[in-house]
């Protein structure tokens, strides 16, 4: 733990008091109603973490509403989601994001030149839920559905800095130690072994100091999905439809917000379900995130992404990532954590290939996954949020 402050303000957890923060948020509830959005896919419905999340949310008496952004292929999954959250004491809605009736409404937008029916992924589900939640909430926190170490402190820590009138933040982003205290294992592989070193590699590759990369690297855990944001700000942001959501959100804030109104918040130790470094899971997150990085760097720094650019980026990335492995090995050894250097090196080999794959995807379809911001969508169809709410939420 440190007390350092950098370009992005850091809210450390020195002596945070969950009860007093909750009471303050409850005092402000009528003026600044807040809630939580949780993206849930079908496999999450089988996760024991959901029960813990429901229990933690029940500690948060100040919440106006919880929105479950559900991606499900059939009615039975929607019914199961309703059953799993029925013990929630906070008012909640399950938003069936890929329901056929929702797709029909989104196809109507295609006629107005907005392609929202075809893109799929976490970002699109959150885009739908954000639009619906903004009808009721001043601000909302967002986090995943597989957090093993969940408690009511998590949304409280995220929401307090942006709700408290004595402060002046409108976006907070969580950071944490991705360490399992129970298993004594160091996790966070995609951030440790890919996002962080690939940003450093891009900074070295670009012949001048990129302000966008400097901004991204100011966050203590750039890839964290735990955020809180004002609803009206969220309506102004374009986000990717896929697993590049976290980087895409920060990229849009870079274009739309002042640094001094953004903060990092200490969420402590953090553990969630662990995925494999393979194409369908973590490699997809890595590729989607890099595509978003390359698109934003083209916008902000006018880089030219070509095959030679990608090949040299891959070489630089691999060297930096291997240096990180030596550093993490030392950290793990001194903290009595399990650390398999061979496995880490193997992961870097796979992630180095993802640099080329993501780069080629970007050069083929540079704007392929970006969704329009909500303000443009509302301009095209003024009642779109209400129509989606009525279609996606079953009464």
Helices and strands as residue ranges (DSSP letters): E 9-11, H 18-27, E 34-41, G 42-46, H 49-57, E 65-71, H 75-84, E 92-96, H 100-110, H 122-133, E 139-143, H 153-163, E 171-177, E 179-180, E 185-186, H 189-190, I 191-195, H 196-205, H 211-216, E 227-230, H 231-234, H 245-256, G 259-261, E 262-269, H 282-301, H 307-334, H 341-364, H 374-380, H 384-392
